[in-house]
């Protein structure tokens, strides 16, 4: 009684094997290789201030290098000044220096002026840790910029760097002669540093 069932089972297996062999799936064709990915670089031909307004949200430590690589600043002195300012805002002072150093020597102070204009509100807001390096960068290219001297000195004083604070605030008072809050603050800090 089991013999006919066993023969039927073996017959079924043979039929399934024959069907499987006849209908063996063909391998899928290999897709062509994808073209290499190249980053999109968008050139900007508008005013440098417009470029900076668009890129400024990305002027941070995480995104500044990638975004400037994809969307380089206009090649003008002002554009390169904004590029340096963006790097400085992102804490990439060495990159900012490189941008300014690639300019003609006679254009570097003007680019540093752009950096100062971007960093000045940070200094006015009292962010000494951020403003100090930006003002030092400005002073590297424009050593007698009296407001950069003032803000660098105040930043260094707040950050516990008395020698640099004294040096910059003394220089500030040599260039700036108005009798106002800045001179009073500078003299007050210098008196405390004695």
Short mmCIF file of the C-alpha atoms (twelve columns), coordinates in Angstrom:
data_MODEL
# 
_entry.id   MODEL 
# 
loop_
_atom_site.group_PDB 
_atom_site.id 
_atom_site.type_symbol 
_atom_site.label_atom_id 
_atom_site.label_alt_id 
_atom_site.label_comp_id 
_atom_site.label_asym_id 
_atom_site.label_seq_id 
_atom_site.Cartn_x 
_atom_site.Cartn_y 
_atom_site.Cartn_z 
_atom_site.pdbx_PDB_model_num 
ATOM 1   C CA . UNK A 1   0.000  0.000   0.000   1 
ATOM 2   C CA . UNK A 2   2.851  2.380   0.620   1 
ATOM 3   C CA . UNK A 3   4.624  1.355   -2.533  1 
ATOM 4   C CA . UNK A 4   2.259  3.170   -4.948  1 
ATOM 5   C CA . UNK A 5   2.505  6.350   -2.824  1 
ATOM 6   C CA . UNK A 6   6.286  6.212   -2.830  1 
ATOM 7   C CA . UNK A 7   6.336  5.724   -6.611  1 
ATOM 8   C CA . UNK A 8   3.907  8.604   -7.071  1 
ATOM 9   C CA . UNK A 9   6.112  10.828  -4.853  1 
ATOM 10  C CA . UNK A 10  9.253  9.936   -6.796  1 
ATOM 11  C CA . UNK A 11  7.449  10.589  -10.063 1 
ATOM 12  C CA . UNK A 12  6.312  13.971  -8.814  1 
ATOM 13  C CA . UNK A 13  9.892  14.905  -7.854  1 
ATOM 14  C CA . UNK A 14  11.183 13.882  -11.295 1 
ATOM 15  C CA . UNK A 15  8.545  16.005  -13.032 1 
ATOM 16  C CA . UNK A 16  9.393  19.021  -10.805 1 
ATOM 17  C CA . UNK A 17  13.118 18.632  -11.534 1 
ATOM 18  C CA . UNK A 18  12.503 18.517  -15.293 1 
ATOM 19  C CA . UNK A 19  10.333 21.637  -15.128 1 
ATOM 20  C CA . UNK A 20  12.883 23.471  -13.009 1 
ATOM 21  C CA . UNK A 21  15.748 22.603  -15.383 1 
ATOM 22  C CA . UNK A 22  13.788 23.732  -18.466 1 
ATOM 23  C CA . UNK A 23  12.764 27.063  -16.874 1 
ATOM 24  C CA . UNK A 24  16.082 28.013  -15.254 1 
ATOM 25  C CA . UNK A 25  16.037 31.816  -14.850 1 
ATOM 26  C CA . UNK A 26  18.492 33.733  -16.988 1 
ATOM 27  C CA . UNK A 27  20.857 36.087  -15.129 1 
ATOM 28  C CA . UNK A 28  19.843 39.717  -15.116 1 
ATOM 29  C CA . UNK A 29  21.877 41.958  -17.390 1 
ATOM 30  C CA . UNK A 30  24.573 43.969  -15.624 1 
ATOM 31  C CA . UNK A 31  23.680 47.675  -15.580 1 
ATOM 32  C CA . UNK A 32  26.220 50.046  -17.104 1 
ATOM 33  C CA . UNK A 33  28.520 51.681  -14.554 1 
ATOM 34  C CA . UNK A 34  27.281 54.956  -13.125 1 
ATOM 35  C CA . UNK A 35  29.199 58.044  -14.160 1 
ATOM 36  C CA . UNK A 36  31.559 59.330  -11.454 1 
ATOM 37  C CA . UNK A 37  30.015 61.811  -9.086  1 
ATOM 38  C CA . UNK A 38  31.452 65.289  -9.324  1 
ATOM 39  C CA . UNK A 39  30.393 68.016  -6.953  1 
ATOM 40  C CA . UNK A 40  28.279 70.672  -8.527  1 
ATOM 41  C CA . UNK A 41  30.041 74.003  -8.551  1 
ATOM 42  C CA . UNK A 42  27.784 76.956  -9.054  1 
ATOM 43  C CA . UNK A 43  29.543 80.077  -10.175 1 
ATOM 44  C CA . UNK A 44  28.164 83.345  -8.910  1 
ATOM 45  C CA . UNK A 45  28.299 86.440  -11.045 1 
ATOM 46  C CA . UNK A 46  26.296 88.854  -8.880  1 
ATOM 47  C CA . UNK A 47  27.480 91.325  -6.257  1 
ATOM 48  C CA . UNK A 48  29.707 89.876  -3.551  1 
ATOM 49  C CA . UNK A 49  27.317 91.047  -0.810  1 
ATOM 50  C CA . UNK A 50  24.537 88.946  -2.372  1 
ATOM 51  C CA . UNK A 51  26.830 85.906  -2.463  1 
ATOM 52  C CA . UNK A 52  27.622 86.416  1.226   1 
ATOM 53  C CA . UNK A 53  23.963 86.850  2.147   1 
ATOM 54  C CA . UNK A 54  23.216 83.496  0.492   1 
ATOM 55  C CA . UNK A 55  26.187 81.626  1.969   1 
ATOM 56  C CA . UNK A 56  26.198 83.151  5.476   1 
ATOM 57  C CA . UNK A 57  23.912 80.492  7.045   1 
ATOM 58  C CA . UNK A 58  26.576 77.936  6.077   1 
ATOM 59  C CA . UNK A 59  29.517 79.873  7.561   1 
ATOM 60  C CA . UNK A 60  29.894 77.470  10.455  1 
ATOM 61  C CA . UNK A 61  32.497 74.917  11.451  1 
ATOM 62  C CA . UNK A 62  30.599 72.016  9.876   1 
ATOM 63  C CA . UNK A 63  29.565 73.379  6.480   1 
ATOM 64  C CA . UNK A 64  31.877 76.259  5.585   1 
ATOM 65  C CA . UNK A 65  34.462 74.304  3.584   1 
ATOM 66  C CA . UNK A 66  31.960 72.198  1.651   1 
ATOM 67  C CA . UNK A 67  29.710 75.117  0.776   1 
ATOM 68  C CA . UNK A 68  32.544 77.378  -0.307  1 
ATOM 69  C CA . UNK A 69  33.889 74.519  -2.427  1 
ATOM 70  C CA . UNK A 70  30.524 74.164  -4.155  1 
ATOM 71  C CA . UNK A 71  29.697 77.866  -4.314  1 
ATOM 72  C CA . UNK A 72  32.930 79.858  -4.479  1 
ATOM 73  C CA . UNK A 73  32.886 83.571  -3.818  1 
ATOM 74  C CA . UNK A 74  33.209 86.056  -6.645  1 
ATOM 75  C CA . UNK A 75  36.864 86.603  -7.559  1 
ATOM 76  C CA . UNK A 76  36.748 90.321  -6.731  1 
ATOM 77  C CA . UNK A 77  38.597 91.731  -3.721  1 
ATOM 78  C CA . UNK A 78  35.261 92.244  -1.961  1 
ATOM 79  C CA . UNK A 79  34.178 88.694  -2.830  1 
ATOM 80  C CA . UNK A 80  37.396 87.268  -1.446  1 
ATOM 81  C CA . UNK A 81  36.983 89.414  1.660   1 
ATOM 82  C CA . UNK A 82  33.540 87.891  2.185   1 
ATOM 83  C CA . UNK A 83  34.962 84.430  1.577   1 
ATOM 84  C CA . UNK A 84  37.608 85.064  4.259   1 
ATOM 85  C CA . UNK A 85  34.905 86.411  6.581   1 
ATOM 86  C CA . UNK A 86  32.827 83.274  6.063   1 
ATOM 87  C CA . UNK A 87  35.796 81.066  6.902   1 
ATOM 88  C CA . UNK A 88  36.524 83.229  9.961   1 
ATOM 89  C CA . UNK A 89  32.919 82.925  11.157  1 
ATOM 90  C CA . UNK A 90  33.283 79.154  10.836  1 
ATOM 91  C CA . UNK A 91  36.422 79.265  12.979  1 
ATOM 92  C CA . UNK A 92  38.692 78.489  10.024  1 
ATOM 93  C CA . UNK A 93  41.117 81.385  10.530  1 
ATOM 94  C CA . UNK A 94  43.939 79.666  8.608   1 
ATOM 95  C CA . UNK A 95  41.624 79.262  5.596   1 
ATOM 96  C CA . UNK A 96  40.651 82.920  5.856   1 
ATOM 97  C CA . UNK A 97  44.331 83.901  5.877   1 
ATOM 98  C CA . UNK A 98  44.951 81.763  2.794   1 
ATOM 99  C CA . UNK A 99  42.136 83.507  0.920   1 
ATOM 100 C CA . UNK A 100 43.514 86.954  1.762   1 
ATOM 101 C CA . UNK A 101 47.115 85.897  1.071   1 
ATOM 102 C CA . UNK A 102 46.134 84.968  -2.496  1 
ATOM 103 C CA . UNK A 103 45.211 88.601  -3.166  1 
ATOM 104 C CA . UNK A 104 47.661 91.207  -4.347  1 
ATOM 105 C CA . UNK A 105 49.447 92.800  -1.371  1 
ATOM 106 C CA . UNK A 106 47.793 96.155  -2.023  1 
ATOM 107 C CA . UNK A 107 44.312 94.540  -1.860  1 
ATOM 108 C CA . UNK A 108 44.728 92.611  1.382   1 
ATOM 109 C CA . UNK A 109 43.844 95.458  3.764   1 
ATOM 110 C CA . UNK A 110 40.636 96.098  1.802   1 
ATOM 111 C CA . UNK A 111 39.662 92.423  2.099   1 
ATOM 112 C CA . UNK A 112 40.487 92.577  5.818   1 
ATOM 113 C CA . UNK A 113 38.132 95.556  6.046   1 
ATOM 114 C CA . UNK A 114 35.341 93.346  4.722   1 
ATOM 115 C CA . UNK A 115 36.202 90.765  7.390   1 
ATOM 116 C CA . UNK A 116 36.093 93.497  10.032  1 
ATOM 117 C CA . UNK A 117 32.648 94.673  8.893   1 
ATOM 118 C CA . UNK A 118 31.332 91.120  9.213   1 
ATOM 119 C CA . UNK A 119 33.002 90.507  12.586  1 
ATOM 120 C CA . UNK A 120 32.219 93.903  14.139  1 
ATOM 121 C CA . UNK A 121 28.644 93.009  15.180  1 
ATOM 122 C CA . UNK A 122 30.009 89.901  16.927  1 
ATOM 123 C CA . UNK A 123 32.433 92.064  18.893  1 
ATOM 124 C CA . UNK A 124 29.716 94.601  19.700  1 
ATOM 125 C CA . UNK A 125 27.516 91.770  20.968  1 
ATOM 126 C CA . UNK A 126 30.246 90.810  23.439  1 
ATOM 127 C CA . UNK A 127 31.173 87.393  22.020  1 
ATOM 128 C CA . UNK A 128 34.845 87.744  22.949  1 
ATOM 129 C CA . UNK A 129 35.803 84.154  22.170  1 
ATOM 130 C CA . UNK A 130 34.585 84.515  18.575  1 
ATOM 131 C CA . UNK A 131 35.482 88.164  17.984  1 
ATOM 132 C CA . UNK A 132 39.077 87.975  19.199  1 
ATOM 133 C CA . UNK A 133 40.462 85.706  16.453  1 
ATOM 134 C CA . UNK A 134 38.533 87.634  13.778  1 
ATOM 135 C CA . UNK A 135 39.965 90.948  14.980  1 
ATOM 136 C CA . UNK A 136 43.464 89.434  15.135  1 
ATOM 137 C CA . UNK A 137 43.002 88.358  11.517  1 
ATOM 138 C CA . UNK A 138 42.055 91.909  10.534  1 
ATOM 139 C CA . UNK A 139 45.106 93.268  12.351  1 
ATOM 140 C CA . UNK A 140 47.411 90.908  10.448  1 
ATOM 141 C CA . UNK A 141 46.581 92.837  7.269   1 
ATOM 142 C CA . UNK A 142 45.589 96.241  8.655   1 
ATOM 143 C CA . UNK A 143 47.674 96.729  11.821  1 
ATOM 144 C CA . UNK A 144 46.501 100.289 12.535  1 
ATOM 145 C CA . UNK A 145 42.762 99.567  12.257  1 
ATOM 146 C CA . UNK A 146 41.813 101.306 15.508  1 
ATOM 147 C CA . UNK A 147 38.465 99.561  16.019  1 
ATOM 148 C CA . UNK A 148 40.006 96.141  15.425  1 
ATOM 149 C CA . UNK A 149 42.696 97.079  17.951  1 
ATOM 150 C CA . UNK A 150 40.010 98.082  20.461  1 
ATOM 151 C CA . UNK A 151 37.921 94.935  20.020  1 
ATOM 152 C CA . UNK A 152 40.979 92.643  19.980  1 
ATOM 153 C CA . UNK A 153 42.214 94.282  23.195  1 
ATOM 154 C CA . UNK A 154 38.870 93.995  24.953  1 
ATOM 155 C CA . UNK A 155 38.495 90.390  23.817  1 
ATOM 156 C CA . UNK A 156 41.962 89.501  25.068  1 
ATOM 157 C CA . UNK A 157 41.279 91.210  28.385  1 
ATOM 158 C CA . UNK A 158 38.047 89.248  28.816  1 
ATOM 159 C CA . UNK A 159 39.803 86.010  27.883  1 
ATOM 160 C CA . UNK A 160 42.631 86.549  30.372  1 
ATOM 161 C CA . UNK A 161 45.432 87.566  27.997  1 
ATOM 162 C CA . UNK A 162 46.707 90.721  29.698  1 
ATOM 163 C CA . UNK A 163 49.896 91.258  27.656  1 
ATOM 164 C CA . UNK A 164 48.062 91.215  24.334  1 
ATOM 165 C CA . UNK A 165 45.216 93.288  25.750  1 
ATOM 166 C CA . UNK A 166 47.672 95.920  26.967  1 
ATOM 167 C CA . UNK A 167 49.480 95.978  23.606  1 
ATOM 168 C CA . UNK A 168 46.326 96.365  21.526  1 
ATOM 169 C CA . UNK A 169 44.584 98.877  23.781  1 
ATOM 170 C CA . UNK A 170 47.719 101.030 23.990  1 
ATOM 171 C CA . UNK A 171 47.925 101.005 20.178  1 
ATOM 172 C CA . UNK A 172 44.219 101.813 19.965  1 
ATOM 173 C CA . UNK A 173 44.753 104.947 22.076  1 
ATOM 174 C CA . UNK A 174 47.634 106.011 19.816  1 
ATOM 175 C CA . UNK A 175 45.349 105.981 16.752  1 
ATOM 176 C CA . UNK A 176 42.012 107.006 18.247  1 
ATOM 177 C CA . UNK A 177 41.753 110.379 19.978  1 
ATOM 178 C CA . UNK A 178 38.039 110.974 20.556  1 
ATOM 179 C CA . UNK A 179 36.951 111.439 24.142  1 
ATOM 180 C CA . UNK A 180 34.141 108.883 24.189  1 
ATOM 181 C CA . UNK A 181 33.111 105.555 25.661  1 
ATOM 182 C CA . UNK A 182 35.714 103.591 23.719  1 
ATOM 183 C CA . UNK A 183 38.630 105.637 25.002  1 
ATOM 184 C CA . UNK A 184 37.210 105.595 28.542  1 
ATOM 185 C CA . UNK A 185 36.816 101.796 28.408  1 
ATOM 186 C CA . UNK A 186 40.307 101.330 26.989  1 
ATOM 187 C CA . UNK A 187 41.871 103.544 29.671  1 
ATOM 188 C CA . UNK A 188 39.867 101.803 32.393  1 
ATOM 189 C CA . UNK A 189 41.025 98.368  31.284  1 
ATOM 190 C CA . UNK A 190 44.631 99.539  30.953  1 
ATOM 191 C CA . UNK A 191 44.463 100.941 34.484  1 
ATOM 192 C CA . UNK A 192 43.222 97.575  35.769  1 
ATOM 193 C CA . UNK A 193 46.066 95.831  33.948  1 
ATOM 194 C CA . UNK A 194 48.759 97.953  35.701  1 
# 
